[in-house]
Amino acid sequence: MEAKDVPILVPALATELRFAQRLRKHLEEEQLLDGRYRLQEVPGGRMALPVLEEKLSQLRLPREVPSPRATSLPQDPVPSRAGLLAELHGQLWHTSILHIQAVKSYAPHVHHLVLDLECRPTPPA
C-alpha cells in the first residue's frame, strides 16, 4: 500500500444535527475544533465535528449539547477552505467570506455567485 492510500483518521465528536452548530461554536471558543476539515454527516443522521487530537484531554462539553459520541471523520475527510490553503502553502490560513453576490440563475439548482473571500496566514502561536 502506498503512503497516499493510507486512510487519514481524524478524531471527531458526532452529535445530532440540531446540536452541531452549538457544539461547533463551543469547540471554536475552546480552540479544540480542527479547522483543517469540514463538519461531515455520518451514519445515523449525525454530524461529526473534527477535533484536535492533541487537545482532547482539555475537552469540556457544554450542557446544552447532550453527550456527543467520540468517532472519527469518514475515511476521506473533506478539507476546509483553510485546510486546502495549508496543503498548498505549508501553513495554516484564516479565511472569511466578506460578501456574497448572486449574479445569475439559469435553471433550477444552477446559480452563479461572486464571492469576496479574505485569506490570511495564521500567525504562529
N, CA, C and O atoms as CSV, one atom per row, in Angstrom:
chain,resi,resn,atom,element,x,y,z
A,1,MET,N,N,0.838,-1.185,0.000
A,1,MET,CA,C,0.000,0.000,0.000
A,1,MET,C,C,0.881,1.246,0.000
A,1,MET,O,O,1.798,1.354,0.815
A,2,GLU,N,N,0.614,2.188,-0.906
A,2,GLU,CA,C,1.381,3.424,-0.966
A,2,GLU,C,C,0.949,4.350,0.160
A,2,GLU,O,O,-0.142,4.205,0.712
A,3,ALA,N,N,1.825,5.316,0.502
A,3,ALA,CA,C,1.532,6.242,1.593
A,3,ALA,C,C,0.250,7.015,1.347
A,3,ALA,O,O,-0.491,7.298,2.289
A,4,LYS,N,N,-0.026,7.362,0.088
A,4,LYS,CA,C,-1.233,8.144,-0.184
A,4,LYS,C,C,-2.502,7.303,-0.044
A,4,LYS,O,O,-3.595,7.862,0.042
A,5,ASP,N,N,-2.381,5.971,-0.020
A,5,ASP,CA,C,-3.533,5.094,0.138
A,5,ASP,C,C,-3.866,4.822,1.594
A,5,ASP,O,O,-4.895,4.211,1.883
A,6,VAL,N,N,-3.021,5.259,2.516
A,6,VAL,CA,C,-3.264,5.051,3.936
A,6,VAL,C,C,-4.385,5.993,4.365
A,6,VAL,O,O,-4.283,7.201,4.152
A,7,PRO,N,N,-5.462,5.462,4.969
A,7,PRO,CA,C,-6.562,6.342,5.362
A,7,PRO,C,C,-6.134,7.316,6.450
A,7,PRO,O,O,-5.337,6.979,7.327
A,8,ILE,N,N,-6.664,8.507,6.383
A,8,ILE,CA,C,-6.411,9.533,7.392
A,8,ILE,C,C,-7.483,9.388,8.461
A,8,ILE,O,O,-8.674,9.436,8.153
A,9,LEU,N,N,-7.077,9.213,9.710
A,9,LEU,CA,C,-8.039,9.143,10.806
A,9,LEU,C,C,-8.052,10.471,11.537
A,9,LEU,O,O,-7.052,10.877,12.128
A,10,VAL,N,N,-9.184,11.138,11.492
A,10,VAL,CA,C,-9.345,12.431,12.139
A,10,VAL,C,C,-10.336,12.260,13.282
A,10,VAL,O,O,-11.501,11.950,13.033
A,11,PRO,N,N,-9.905,12.454,14.539
A,11,PRO,CA,C,-10.841,12.317,15.650
A,11,PRO,C,C,-11.955,13.353,15.538
A,11,PRO,O,O,-11.740,14.479,15.089
A,12,ALA,N,N,-13.143,12.945,15.955
A,12,ALA,CA,C,-14.303,13.825,15.833
A,12,ALA,C,C,-15.314,13.510,16.923
A,12,ALA,O,O,-15.274,12.451,17.550
A,13,LEU,N,N,-16.220,14.456,17.130
A,13,LEU,CA,C,-17.364,14.249,18.007
A,13,LEU,C,C,-18.610,14.267,17.138
A,13,LEU,O,O,-18.800,15.191,16.347
A,14,ALA,N,N,-19.458,13.260,17.274
A,14,ALA,CA,C,-20.681,13.184,16.481
A,14,ALA,C,C,-21.863,13.563,17.365
A,14,ALA,O,O,-22.011,13.054,18.476
A,15,THR,N,N,-22.695,14.452,16.863
A,15,THR,CA,C,-23.873,14.892,17.604
A,15,THR,C,C,-25.050,15.004,16.650
A,15,THR,O,O,-24.880,14.996,15.430
A,16,GLU,N,N,-26.227,15.107,17.210
A,16,GLU,CA,C,-27.420,15.291,16.389
A,16,GLU,C,C,-27.289,16.596,15.613
A,16,GLU,O,O,-26.672,17.556,16.075
A,17,LEU,N,N,-27.879,16.607,14.435
A,17,LEU,CA,C,-27.791,17.768,13.551
A,17,LEU,C,C,-28.210,19.051,14.251
A,17,LEU,O,O,-27.590,20.096,14.048
A,18,ARG,N,N,-29.256,18.987,15.075
A,18,ARG,CA,C,-29.766,20.206,15.726
A,18,ARG,C,C,-28.795,20.801,16.745
A,18,ARG,O,O,-28.926,21.969,17.113
A,19,PHE,N,N,-27.810,20.000,17.211
A,19,PHE,CA,C,-26.837,20.499,18.187
A,19,PHE,C,C,-25.476,20.803,17.568
A,19,PHE,O,O,-24.581,21.287,18.261
A,20,ALA,N,N,-25.307,20.529,16.286
A,20,ALA,CA,C,-23.996,20.633,15.641
A,20,ALA,C,C,-23.425,22.051,15.685
A,20,ALA,O,O,-22.243,22.223,15.983
A,21,GLN,N,N,-24.233,23.061,15.395
A,21,GLN,CA,C,-23.706,24.430,15.376
A,21,GLN,C,C,-23.330,24.913,16.771
A,21,GLN,O,O,-22.339,25.626,16.934
A,22,ARG,N,N,-24.110,24.531,17.777
A,22,ARG,CA,C,-23.755,24.910,19.157
A,22,ARG,C,C,-22.438,24.268,19.570
A,22,ARG,O,O,-21.589,24.909,20.188
A,23,LEU,N,N,-22.278,22.996,19.222
A,23,LEU,CA,C,-21.038,22.302,19.561
A,23,LEU,C,C,-19.861,22.884,18.790
A,23,LEU,O,O,-18.775,23.045,19.346
A,24,ARG,N,N,-20.069,23.206,17.500
A,24,ARG,CA,C,-19.007,23.814,16.695
A,24,ARG,C,C,-18.549,25.132,17.323
A,24,ARG,O,O,-17.351,25.385,17.449
A,25,LYS,N,N,-19.511,25.963,17.715
A,25,LYS,CA,C,-19.171,27.251,18.327
A,25,LYS,C,C,-18.379,27.048,19.619
A,25,LYS,O,O,-17.395,27.744,19.866
A,26,HIS,N,N,-18.814,26.091,20.440
A,26,HIS,CA,C,-18.112,25.809,21.697
A,26,HIS,C,C,-16.684,25.326,21.425
A,26,HIS,O,O,-15.741,25.780,22.072
A,27,LEU,N,N,-16.528,24.405,20.465
A,27,LEU,CA,C,-15.193,23.887,20.152
A,27,LEU,C,C,-14.288,24.983,19.602
A,27,LEU,O,O,-13.091,25.000,19.888
A,28,GLU,N,N,-14.853,25.902,18.810
A,28,GLU,CA,C,-14.055,27.030,18.309
A,28,GLU,C,C,-13.604,27.919,19.454
A,28,GLU,O,O,-12.436,28.304,19.517
A,29,GLU,N,N,-14.525,28.254,20.370
A,29,GLU,CA,C,-14.189,29.116,21.506
A,29,GLU,C,C,-13.094,28.497,22.372
A,29,GLU,O,O,-12.224,29.202,22.883
A,30,GLU,N,N,-13.142,27.186,22.531
A,30,GLU,CA,C,-12.158,26.477,23.347
A,30,GLU,C,C,-10.900,26.099,22.550
A,30,GLU,O,O,-9.991,25.469,23.090
A,31,GLN,N,N,-10.848,26.479,21.282
A,31,GLN,CA,C,-9.737,26.194,20.365
A,31,GLN,C,C,-9.461,24.697,20.263
A,31,GLN,O,O,-8.310,24.260,20.273
A,32,LEU,N,N,-10.550,23.913,20.163
A,32,LEU,CA,C,-10.454,22.464,20.046
A,32,LEU,C,C,-10.879,21.962,18.672
A,32,LEU,O,O,-10.611,20.812,18.324
A,33,LEU,N,N,-11.538,22.809,17.889
A,33,LEU,CA,C,-12.012,22.415,16.565
A,33,LEU,C,C,-10.838,22.347,15.602
A,33,LEU,O,O,-10.031,23.275,15.540
A,34,ASP,N,N,-10.735,21.260,14.852
A,34,ASP,CA,C,-9.675,21.104,13.851
A,34,ASP,C,C,-10.151,21.789,12.569
A,34,ASP,O,O,-10.929,21.221,11.803
A,35,GLY,N,N,-9.682,22.994,12.350
A,35,GLY,CA,C,-10.113,23.808,11.218
A,35,GLY,C,C,-9.627,23.328,9.867
A,35,GLY,O,O,-9.977,23.918,8.846
A,36,ARG,N,N,-8.824,22.267,9.833
A,36,ARG,CA,C,-8.342,21.759,8.551
A,36,ARG,C,C,-9.411,20.965,7.815
A,36,ARG,O,O,-9.295,20.720,6.614
A,37,TYR,N,N,-10.476,20.553,8.553
A,37,TYR,CA,C,-11.503,19.705,7.958
A,37,TYR,C,C,-12.900,20.275,8.193
A,37,TYR,O,O,-13.137,21.005,9.156
A,38,ARG,N,N,-13.810,19.928,7.299
A,38,ARG,CA,C,-15.199,20.352,7.416
A,38,ARG,C,C,-15.979,19.407,8.318
A,38,ARG,O,O,-15.579,18.263,8.533
A,39,LEU,N,N,-17.099,19.902,8.843
A,39,LEU,CA,C,-18.048,19.037,9.521
A,39,LEU,C,C,-18.607,18.104,8.464
A,39,LEU,O,O,-18.826,18.521,7.327
A,40,GLN,N,N,-18.842,16.844,8.819
A,40,GLN,CA,C,-19.361,15.888,7.854
A,40,GLN,C,C,-20.460,15.043,8.462
A,40,GLN,O,O,-20.432,14.709,9.646
A,41,GLU,N,N,-21.433,14.704,7.624
A,41,GLU,CA,C,-22.517,13.841,8.080
A,41,GLU,C,C,-21.998,12.412,8.189
A,41,GLU,O,O,-21.248,11.941,7.335
A,42,VAL,N,N,-22.410,11.735,9.254
A,42,VAL,CA,C,-22.041,10.341,9.470
A,42,VAL,C,C,-23.325,9.527,9.601
A,42,VAL,O,O,-24.394,10.101,9.812
A,43,PRO,N,N,-23.242,8.204,9.480
A,43,PRO,CA,C,-24.453,7.381,9.575
A,43,PRO,C,C,-25.252,7.677,10.845
A,43,PRO,O,O,-24.692,7.994,11.894
A,44,GLY,N,N,-26.553,7.565,10.720
A,44,GLY,CA,C,-27.428,7.839,11.857
A,44,GLY,C,C,-27.921,9.271,11.879
A,44,GLY,O,O,-28.522,9.701,12.864
A,45,GLY,N,N,-27.676,10.028,10.799
A,45,GLY,CA,C,-28.150,11.408,10.729
A,45,GLY,C,C,-27.444,12.343,11.692
A,45,GLY,O,O,-28.020,13.347,12.111
A,46,ARG,N,N,-26.219,12.036,12.047
A,46,ARG,CA,C,-25.447,12.868,12.966
A,46,ARG,C,C,-24.367,13.625,12.198
A,46,ARG,O,O,-24.001,13.250,11.084
A,47,MET,N,N,-23.871,14.678,12.799
A,47,MET,CA,C,-22.780,15.454,12.221
A,47,MET,C,C,-21.528,15.202,13.043
A,47,MET,O,O,-21.565,15.218,14.274
A,48,ALA,N,N,-20.412,14.967,12.346
A,48,ALA,CA,C,-19.127,14.753,13.006
A,48,ALA,C,C,-18.317,16.037,12.908
A,48,ALA,O,O,-18.111,16.574,11.819
A,49,LEU,N,N,-17.864,16.518,14.051
A,49,LEU,CA,C,-17.054,17.734,14.125
A,49,LEU,C,C,-15.622,17.334,14.430
A,49,LEU,O,O,-15.368,16.691,15.448
A,50,PRO,N,N,-14.672,17.703,13.561
A,50,PRO,CA,C,-13.274,17.318,13.774
A,50,PRO,C,C,-12.679,18.056,14.975
A,50,PRO,O,O,-12.886,19.258,15.141
A,51,VAL,N,N,-11.946,17.329,15.803
A,51,VAL,CA,C,-11.304,17.937,16.974
A,51,VAL,C,C,-9.807,17.685,16.914
A,51,VAL,O,O,-9.357,16.711,16.311
A,52,LEU,N,N,-9.042,18.564,17.539
A,52,LEU,CA,C,-7.591,18.427,17.575
A,52,LEU,C,C,-7.216,17.327,18.560
A,52,LEU,O,O,-7.533,17.406,19.747
A,53,GLU,N,N,-6.541,16.308,18.057
A,53,GLU,CA,C,-6.206,15.139,18.878
A,53,GLU,C,C,-5.363,15.523,20.089
A,53,GLU,O,O,-5.561,14.993,21.182
A,54,GLU,N,N,-4.424,16.445,19.894
A,54,GLU,CA,C,-3.520,16.805,20.989
A,54,GLU,C,C,-4.217,17.592,22.100
A,54,GLU,O,O,-3.642,17.783,23.171
A,55,LYS,N,N,-5.462,18.054,21.855
A,55,LYS,CA,C,-6.174,18.829,22.872
A,55,LYS,C,C,-7.395,18.093,23.429
A,55,LYS,O,O,-8.179,18.672,24.180
A,56,LEU,N,N,-7.557,16.820,23.063
A,56,LEU,CA,C,-8.734,16.064,23.523
A,56,LEU,C,C,-8.826,15.995,25.043
A,56,LEU,O,O,-9.928,15.961,25.590
A,57,SER,N,N,-7.694,15.973,25.730
A,57,SER,CA,C,-7.714,15.880,27.191
A,57,SER,C,C,-8.311,17.141,27.825
A,57,SER,O,O,-8.728,17.103,28.983
A,58,GLN,N,N,-8.361,18.262,27.085
A,58,GLN,CA,C,-8.897,19.518,27.597
A,58,GLN,C,C,-10.392,19.666,27.331
A,58,GLN,O,O,-10.991,20.678,27.695
A,59,LEU,N,N,-10.989,18.671,26.705
A,59,LEU,CA,C,-12.378,18.759,26.277
A,59,LEU,C,C,-13.348,18.828,27.453
A,59,LEU,O,O,-13.364,17.949,28.315
A,60,ARG,N,N,-14.149,19.878,27.472
A,60,ARG,CA,C,-15.234,20.046,28.436
A,60,ARG,C,C,-16.472,20.370,27.607
A,60,ARG,O,O,-16.506,21.372,26.893
A,61,LEU,N,N,-17.474,19.526,27.706
A,61,LEU,CA,C,-18.650,19.684,26.857
A,61,LEU,C,C,-19.683,20.606,27.492
A,61,LEU,O,O,-19.892,20.560,28.704
A,62,PRO,N,N,-20.335,21.448,26.681
A,62,PRO,CA,C,-21.384,22.319,27.212
A,62,PRO,C,C,-22.633,21.515,27.568
A,62,PRO,O,O,-22.904,20.485,26.951
A,63,ARG,N,N,-23.389,21.977,28.554
A,63,ARG,CA,C,-24.599,21.276,28.996
A,63,ARG,C,C,-25.670,21.225,27.919
A,63,ARG,O,O,-26.436,20.264,27.852
A,64,GLU,N,N,-25.732,22.249,27.077
A,64,GLU,CA,C,-26.805,22.317,26.074
A,64,GLU,C,C,-26.611,21.358,24.899
A,64,GLU,O,O,-27.471,21.277,24.021
A,65,VAL,N,N,-25.493,20.632,24.873
A,65,VAL,CA,C,-25.262,19.624,23.834
A,65,VAL,C,C,-25.214,18.265,24.513
A,65,VAL,O,O,-24.211,17.919,25.138
A,66,PRO,N,N,-26.302,17.482,24.396
A,66,PRO,CA,C,-26.312,16.182,25.074
A,66,PRO,C,C,-25.267,15.228,24.509
A,66,PRO,O,O,-25.170,15.040,23.296
A,67,SER,N,N,-24.518,14.652,25.371
A,67,SER,CA,C,-23.421,13.709,25.137
A,67,SER,C,C,-23.139,13.283,23.698
A,67,SER,O,O,-23.685,12.293,23.212
A,68,PRO,N,N,-22.263,14.059,23.016
A,68,PRO,CA,C,-21.837,13.627,21.682
A,68,PRO,C,C,-20.971,12.377,21.787
A,68,PRO,O,O,-20.339,12.135,22.815
A,69,ARG,N,N,-20.947,11.598,20.731
A,69,ARG,CA,C,-20.153,10.361,20.712
A,69,ARG,C,C,-18.798,10.608,20.077
A,69,ARG,O,O,-18.688,11.327,19.083
A,70,ALA,N,N,-17.762,10.006,20.657
A,70,ALA,CA,C,-16.429,10.067,20.050
A,70,ALA,C,C,-16.429,9.174,18.820
A,70,ALA,O,O,-16.939,8.054,18.861
A,71,THR,N,N,-15.864,9.659,17.739
A,71,THR,CA,C,-15.809,8.914,16.482
A,71,THR,C,C,-14.630,9.440,15.682
A,71,THR,O,O,-13.746,10.092,16.238
A,72,SER,N,N,-14.607,9.172,14.415
A,72,SER,CA,C,-13.636,9.794,13.515
A,72,SER,C,C,-14.382,10.184,12.254
A,72,SER,O,O,-15.456,9.654,11.966
A,73,LEU,N,N,-13.807,11.116,11.500
A,73,LEU,CA,C,-14.433,11.536,10.254
A,73,LEU,C,C,-14.386,10.375,9.265
A,73,LEU,O,O,-13.573,9.464,9.419
A,74,PRO,N,N,-15.250,10.401,8.252
A,74,PRO,CA,C,-15.191,9.351,7.230
A,74,PRO,C,C,-13.788,9.227,6.651
A,74,PRO,O,O,-12.968,10.134,6.790
A,75,GLN,N,N,-13.515,8.090,5.996
A,75,GLN,CA,C,-12.166,7.783,5.526
A,75,GLN,C,C,-11.529,8.877,4.691
A,75,GLN,O,O,-10.319,9.083,4.782
A,76,ASP,N,N,-12.284,9.571,3.897
A,76,ASP,CA,C,-11.747,10.666,3.084
A,76,ASP,C,C,-12.286,11.977,3.617
A,76,ASP,O,O,-13.239,12.518,3.055
A,77,PRO,N,N,-11.696,12.518,4.708
A,77,PRO,CA,C,-12.216,13.760,5.279
A,77,PRO,C,C,-12.104,14.904,4.269
A,77,PRO,O,O,-11.128,15.004,3.526
A,78,VAL,N,N,-13.115,15.755,4.260
A,78,VAL,CA,C,-13.153,16.881,3.328
A,78,VAL,C,C,-12.399,18.050,3.942
A,78,VAL,O,O,-12.761,18.516,5.022
A,79,PRO,N,N,-11.344,18.536,3.265
A,79,PRO,CA,C,-10.602,19.676,3.816
A,79,PRO,C,C,-11.460,20.939,3.828
A,79,PRO,O,O,-12.302,21.133,2.951
A,80,SER,N,N,-11.245,21.777,4.807
A,80,SER,CA,C,-11.907,23.083,4.841
A,80,SER,C,C,-11.177,24.009,3.878
A,80,SER,O,O,-10.155,23.629,3.309
A,81,ARG,N,N,-11.692,25.221,3.691
A,81,ARG,CA,C,-11.001,26.205,2.838
A,81,ARG,C,C,-9.587,26.438,3.372
A,81,ARG,O,O,-8.619,26.455,2.611
A,82,ALA,N,N,-9.482,26.616,4.693
A,82,ALA,CA,C,-8.164,26.862,5.294
A,82,ALA,C,C,-7.265,25.645,5.134
A,82,ALA,O,O,-6.058,25.787,4.939
A,83,GLY,N,N,-7.843,24.449,5.215
A,83,GLY,CA,C,-7.062,23.227,5.049
A,83,GLY,C,C,-6.485,23.103,3.653
A,83,GLY,O,O,-5.353,22.651,3.484
A,84,LEU,N,N,-7.252,23.499,2.654
A,84,LEU,CA,C,-6.748,23.469,1.275
A,84,LEU,C,C,-5.592,24.440,1.102
A,84,LEU,O,O,-4.597,24.114,0.454
A,85,LEU,N,N,-5.716,25.629,1.677
A,85,LEU,CA,C,-4.629,26.611,1.595
A,85,LEU,C,C,-3.384,26.104,2.311
A,85,LEU,O,O,-2.269,26.285,1.821
A,86,ALA,N,N,-3.567,25.469,3.473
A,86,ALA,CA,C,-2.426,24.937,4.222
A,86,ALA,C,C,-1.710,23.876,3.403
A,86,ALA,O,O,-0.481,23.815,3.394
A,87,GLU,N,N,-2.477,23.042,2.716
A,87,GLU,CA,C,-1.882,21.997,1.883
A,87,GLU,C,C,-1.067,22.619,0.745
A,87,GLU,O,O,0.001,22.115,0.398
A,88,LEU,N,N,-1.564,23.693,0.177
A,88,LEU,CA,C,-0.876,24.344,-0.942
A,88,LEU,C,C,0.336,25.161,-0.502
A,88,LEU,O,O,1.347,25.203,-1.205
A,89,HIS,N,N,0.237,25.815,0.666
A,89,HIS,CA,C,1.267,26.775,1.065
A,89,HIS,C,C,2.058,26.373,2.302
A,89,HIS,O,O,2.951,27.109,2.721
A,90,GLY,N,N,1.751,25.225,2.894
A,90,GLY,CA,C,2.548,24.725,4.005
A,90,GLY,C,C,2.347,25.423,5.332
A,90,GLY,O,O,3.186,25.287,6.223
A,91,GLN,N,N,1.265,26.167,5.497
A,91,GLN,CA,C,0.966,26.791,6.785
A,91,GLN,C,C,-0.538,26.975,6.903
A,91,GLN,O,O,-1.249,26.961,5.898
A,92,LEU,N,N,-1.031,27.147,8.138
A,92,LEU,CA,C,-2.462,27.342,8.343
A,92,LEU,C,C,-2.874,28.753,7.929
A,92,LEU,O,O,-2.107,29.708,8.052
A,93,TRP,N,N,-4.103,28.854,7.437
A,93,TRP,CA,C,-4.649,30.129,6.987
A,93,TRP,C,C,-6.001,30.361,7.635
A,93,TRP,O,O,-6.722,29.413,7.949
A,94,HIS,N,N,-6.338,31.624,7.833
A,94,HIS,CA,C,-7.667,32.019,8.299
A,94,HIS,C,C,-8.415,32.560,7.086
A,94,HIS,O,O,-7.898,33.417,6.370
A,95,THR,N,N,-9.610,32.073,6.856
A,95,THR,CA,C,-10.405,32.559,5.731
A,95,THR,C,C,-11.735,33.075,6.244
A,95,THR,O,O,-12.281,32.550,7.215
A,96,SER,N,N,-12.251,34.097,5.595
A,96,SER,CA,C,-13.586,34.580,5.925
A,96,SER,C,C,-14.247,35.126,4.666
A,96,SER,O,O,-13.596,35.732,3.816
A,97,ILE,N,N,-15.545,34.900,4.566
A,97,ILE,CA,C,-16.315,35.411,3.429
A,97,ILE,C,C,-16.746,36.822,3.772
A,97,ILE,O,O,-17.454,37.042,4.755
A,98,LEU,N,N,-16.319,37.781,2.959
A,98,LEU,CA,C,-16.659,39.174,3.198
A,98,LEU,C,C,-17.995,39.554,2.575
A,98,LEU,O,O,-18.743,40.361,3.128
A,99,HIS,N,N,-18.291,38.958,1.404
A,99,HIS,CA,C,-19.522,39.317,0.702
A,99,HIS,C,C,-19.867,38.233,-0.316
A,99,HIS,O,O,-18.979,37.672,-0.958
A,100,ILE,N,N,-21.153,37.945,-0.460
A,100,ILE,CA,C,-21.629,37.028,-1.489
A,100,ILE,C,C,-22.673,37.766,-2.312
A,100,ILE,O,O,-23.614,38.341,-1.763
A,101,GLN,N,N,-22.507,37.749,-3.621
A,101,GLN,CA,C,-23.446,38.424,-4.521
A,101,GLN,C,C,-23.993,37.415,-5.523
A,101,GLN,O,O,-23.227,36.787,-6.254
A,102,ALA,N,N,-25.321,37.257,-5.559
A,102,ALA,CA,C,-25.947,36.404,-6.565
A,102,ALA,C,C,-25.880,37.119,-7.910
A,102,ALA,O,O,-26.246,38.291,-8.008
A,103,VAL,N,N,-25.416,36.422,-8.947
A,103,VAL,CA,C,-25.246,37.036,-10.260
A,103,VAL,C,C,-26.330,36.579,-11.225
A,103,VAL,O,O,-27.048,37.407,-11.785
A,104,LYS,N,N,-26.459,35.264,-11.427
A,104,LYS,CA,C,-27.429,34.729,-12.379
A,104,LYS,C,C,-27.982,33.404,-11.881
A,104,LYS,O,O,-27.359,32.706,-11.081
A,105,SER,N,N,-29.161,33.084,-12.374
A,105,SER,CA,C,-29.735,31.752,-12.184
A,105,SER,C,C,-30.180,31.275,-13.551
A,105,SER,O,O,-30.916,31.972,-14.249
A,106,TYR,N,N,-29.740,30.098,-13.933
A,106,TYR,CA,C,-30.046,29.571,-15.264
A,106,TYR,C,C,-31.191,28.583,-15.261
A,106,TYR,O,O,-32.043,28.631,-16.148
A,107,ALA,N,N,-31.233,27.725,-14.329
A,107,ALA,CA,C,-32.237,26.678,-14.256
A,107,ALA,C,C,-32.392,26.343,-12.785
A,107,ALA,O,O,-31.651,26.854,-11.946
A,108,PRO,N,N,-33.348,25.493,-12.473
A,108,PRO,CA,C,-33.424,25.108,-11.068
A,108,PRO,C,C,-32.080,24.527,-10.606
A,108,PRO,O,O,-31.524,23.650,-11.267
A,109,HIS,N,N,-31.581,24.996,-9.521
A,109,HIS,CA,C,-30.346,24.499,-8.901
A,109,HIS,C,C,-29.069,24.908,-9.640
A,109,HIS,O,O,-28.016,24.328,-9.373
A,110,VAL,N,N,-29.115,25.881,-10.556
A,110,VAL,CA,C,-27.906,26.378,-11.208
A,110,VAL,C,C,-27.837,27.875,-10.924
A,110,VAL,O,O,-28.537,28.672,-11.549
A,111,HIS,N,N,-26.988,28.238,-9.980
A,111,HIS,CA,C,-26.872,29.635,-9.558
A,111,HIS,C,C,-25.407,30.050,-9.619
A,111,HIS,O,O,-24.522,29.309,-9.192
A,112,HIS,N,N,-25.166,31.231,-10.151
A,112,HIS,CA,C,-23.805,31.765,-10.191
A,112,HIS,C,C,-23.686,32.830,-9.112
A,112,HIS,O,O,-24.553,33.692,-8.965
A,113,LEU,N,N,-22.595,32.751,-8.364
A,113,LEU,CA,C,-22.343,33.680,-7.273
A,113,LEU,C,C,-20.959,34.282,-7.424
A,113,LEU,O,O,-20.053,33.652,-7.970
A,114,VAL,N,N,-20.802,35.492,-6.941
A,114,VAL,CA,C,-19.483,36.113,-6.822
A,114,VAL,C,C,-19.190,36.173,-5.325
A,114,VAL,O,O,-20.005,36.640,-4.530
A,115,LEU,N,N,-18.021,35.693,-4.972
A,115,LEU,CA,C,-17.643,35.563,-3.581
A,115,LEU,C,C,-16.426,36.434,-3.298
A,115,LEU,O,O,-15.421,36.338,-4.001
A,116,ASP,N,N,-16.505,37.276,-2.284
A,116,ASP,CA,C,-15.370,38.076,-1.844
A,116,ASP,C,C,-14.796,37.374,-0.616
A,116,ASP,O,O,-15.376,37.420,0.468
A,117,LEU,N,N,-13.655,36.728,-0.803
A,117,LEU,CA,C,-13.057,35.882,0.225
A,117,LEU,C,C,-11.727,36.474,0.674
A,117,LEU,O,O,-10.865,36.777,-0.151
A,118,GLU,N,N,-11.562,36.639,1.991
A,118,GLU,CA,C,-10.298,37.134,2.544
A,118,GLU,C,C,-9.522,35.941,3.104
A,118,GLU,O,O,-10.069,35.152,3.873
A,119,CYS,N,N,-8.260,35.808,2.725
A,119,CYS,CA,C,-7.397,34.726,3.192
A,119,CYS,C,C,-6.123,35.333,3.773
A,119,CYS,O,O,-5.437,36.106,3.104
A,120,ARG,N,N,-5.813,34.981,5.013
A,120,ARG,CA,C,-4.593,35.475,5.659
A,120,ARG,C,C,-3.889,34.317,6.355
A,120,ARG,O,O,-4.539,33.448,6.936
A,121,PRO,N,N,-2.556,34.306,6.293
A,121,PRO,CA,C,-1.845,33.262,7.045
A,121,PRO,C,C,-2.110,33.425,8.545
A,121,PRO,O,O,-2.162,34.544,9.054
A,122,THR,N,N,-2.272,32.315,9.235
A,122,THR,CA,C,-2.468,32.351,10.681
A,122,THR,C,C,-1.114,32.564,11.328
A,122,THR,O,O,-0.177,31.816,11.048
A,123,PRO,N,N,-0.985,33.586,12.204
A,123,PRO,CA,C,0.304,33.813,12.852
A,123,PRO,C,C,0.691,32.628,13.733
A,123,PRO,O,O,-0.184,31.998,14.326
A,124,PRO,N,N,1.980,32.313,13.831
A,124,PRO,CA,C,2.417,31.200,14.696
A,124,PRO,C,C,2.021,31.452,16.148
A,124,PRO,O,O,2.021,32.590,16.618
A,125,ALA,N,N,1.685,30.376,16.844
A,125,ALA,CA,C,1.251,30.509,18.255
A,125,ALA,C,C,2.417,30.729,19.178
A,125,ALA,O,O,2.231,30.859,20.387
